[in-house]
Amino acid sequence: MADEMVRRAQAFINGAYEGKLGIDRIPETGVTGWPTMFGLTRALQYELGITSLSDTFGPTTLSTLASKYPSLNSATVPSANFARIIQSGLYCKGYDGGDIDGLYSSRVQASMAKLKQDMGVDFTYPGGDLVPKVFKGLLNMDAYVTVNGGSESIRAVQRWLNGTYVSRRDFTIIPADGHHSRDVAKSVLFAVQYEIGMADGTANGVFGPGTQSGLKSHTVTTGDSGPWVQLFSGAMILNQRPVTFTSSFTSALSSAVSSFQSFAALPATGKGDFSTWASLLVSYGDQSRKGEACDGVTRVTPARAAALKADGIKYLGRYLTNPTGGKPYEKA
């Protein structure tokens, strides 16, 4: 549905920055979309003095904003158009941005406080000031309220991740919309790496050898408590397991873990061991676990069959066509 204030925000971009942003005019439809957010991002870069404008609110935009305006409010916002970018972004996100009049008013401050509360970062960034990472979250299409039938349990995990780790250098505010996504999964890996003790610049959100080694030292089980249990119960929730987001490893959580382990063909111990962590965090799980099945593109000779069986393989899937004209690889 069209929103008059979003239309006014689009008209502001077109009027104030015509011929300056390197993009076509924004359609003044009153409907928020990426073209509008890209326009606001480029407008912000223009106001910051960045000469190479981009649709992306990347490291250069974030670092320039942090160095020039680490905290924006009625006393520090540098110009009316700078304030209008903020006001327009609020309307595009569904918050009250005032009259798009170039003022960082009490209405803007109240909306900024509400936005941060919805994100889950209000304890880290209290009040109505706008800080760079929140600005980055303002100028994208992420939602910070539950949308499209999203899960309140997933949203609780998302808000906790934001609030707990937003002060780390490479952690970006993620959606708080109640839906799991690639960005949310990566944020959990960042959180695991931070809890392991990885420094900023080392933590990268990748399930690599260092992360795997650290997880092997952090099995969680009944009676445990703290952030490791919160991460584990959160990962269970993101994998659609019916558990409570908690910092205490209860018998109920252990029972749910056993059920998940059975589903994933893991030993049903009820403990959050490495293989279970891996199955929750990445699609391929623990790649060192022994399997009973394999597939292949080469012919299974008696000797190969004997070797596979000796290695514990019970099931074999194999391509049967040979389009390569007699070569050993048989895959259509």
C-alpha positions, 0 to 999 in steps of 0.5 A, spaced: 500 500 500 502 506 498 504 511 503 504 519 502 510 520 507 514 515 503 512 518 497 515 525 500 521 521 501 522 519 494 520 526 492 526 529 496 531 524 493 529 526 486 529 534 488 535 535 492 539 530 489 537 530 481 543 529 477 548 528 483 547 521 485 549 517 478 542 514 478 535 515 475 530 518 478 526 514 484 519 512 482 515 516 486 510 510 488 509 511 495 512 504 496 518 502 499 523 498 495 531 497 494 531 503 489 529 508 494 534 505 499 539 505 494 537 513 493 538 514 500 544 510 501 547 514 495 545 521 498 548 519 505 555 518 501 554 525 498 553 528 504 559 525 507 563 527 501 564 520 499 566 521 491 565 514 489 557 513 490 555 506 491 548 502 492 552 499 498 552 501 505 559 498 505 566 499 510 567 506 507 561 509 508 560 506 515 568 508 517 567 515 514 560 516 518 563 513 524 569 518 524 565 524 522 559 523 526 559 517 531 553 520 534 547 524 531 542 528 534 539 535 534 546 538 536 550 534 531 546 533 525 550 537 520 545 539 515 537 539 514 538 534 508 542 530 512 536 530 517 531 529 511 535 522 509 534 520 516 527 522 517 526 519 510 529 512 512 525 512 518 518 512 514 521 507 509 522 503 515 515 504 518 517 509 523 515 516 524 520 521 521 517 527 523 515 532 517 521 531 513 523 538 514 530 537 516 529 537 523 532 532 528 526 533 532 523 529 539 519 525 534 525 523 530 528 521 537 522 517 539 522 513 533 530 512 533 529 509 540 523 505 538 527 502 532 533 500 537 529 497 541 526 493 536 533 491 533 535 489 540 540 494 541 537 499 546 541 497 552 548 498 548 545 504 544 540 507 549 536 514 547 534 517 541 541 518 538 543 515 531 549 511 531 553 508 525 551 501 525 544 503 526 544 508 520 546 502 516 540 498 519 536 504 517 537 504 510 536 497 508 530 492 507 531 488 513 525 488 518 525 489 525 518 487 527 515 480 526 513 480 519 509 474 514 508 469 519 515 470 523 516 466 529 517 470 535 522 465 538 526 466 532 525 474 533 528 473 540 534 470 538 535 475 533 534 481 538 539 477 543 544 476 537 544 484 536 544 486 543 550 482 545 554 482 539 553 489 536 559 492 539 564 487 535 567 490 529 565 486 524 558 484 527 552 487 523 545 488 525 541 483 523 533 482 521 529 481 527 523 479 523 522 472 526 525 468 519 531 464 519 536 466 513 543 466 511 545 472 514 542 470 521 546 463 520 552 467 519 551 472 525 551 465 529 557 463 527 560 470 529 557 469 536 560 462 536 567 465 534 567 471 539 565 466 545 571 462 543 575 468 544 577 470 537 579 477 536 576 482 531 579 481 524 580 474 526 572 472 527 569 472 520 563 468 520 566 462 517 565 454 520 573 453 519 578 449 523 579 454 528 571 455 530 571 447 529 576 446 534 573 451 539 567 448 539 570 441 541 571 444 547 564 447 549 560 441 549 553 443 553 549 439 557 544 438 563 546 443 568 550 448 564 548 455 564 551 461 560 552 464 553 554 457 550 547 455 552 543 461 549 547 460 543 545 452 543 538 453 544 538 459 539 541 454 534 536 449 536 530 454 535 533 456 528 533 449 526 525 449 528 526 445 534 520 446 539 525 449 545 525 455 549 530 460 548 534 459 554 541 460 558 540 454 562 540 447 559 534 443 562 532 436 562 527 439 557 532 441 552 536 435 553 530 431 551 529 435 545 536 435 543 536 427 543 530 428 538 534 432 533 540 427 534 536 422 532 533 426 526 540 427 524 542 420 525 547 422 531 548 418 537 542 420 541 546 423 548 542 429 549 548 433 549 550 439 545 557 435 543 561 438 537 557 433 531 550 436 534 553 443 534 556 442 527 549 439 524 545 446 527 550 451 524 552 448 517 548 444 512 553 439 511 554 438 519 560 434 522 564 432 516 569 427 520 563 423 522 563 416 519 557 415 514 554 408 511 552 411 504 556 414 499 555 416 491 560 416 486 561 416 478 566 411 477 565 403 476 564 399 482 569 393 481 569 387 486 575 390 489 572 397 490 566 394 493 570 390 498 574 396 500 567 400 501 564 395 505 570 394 510 570 402 511 563 401 513 559 403 507 552 399 506 549 403 501 552 406 494 548 411 489 552 411 483 550 414 476 549 409 471 550 413 464 556 413 460 556 419 455 563 420 455 564 414 451 568 409 455 572 413 460 571 411 467 567 417 469 559 415 468 555 421 470 550 425 465 
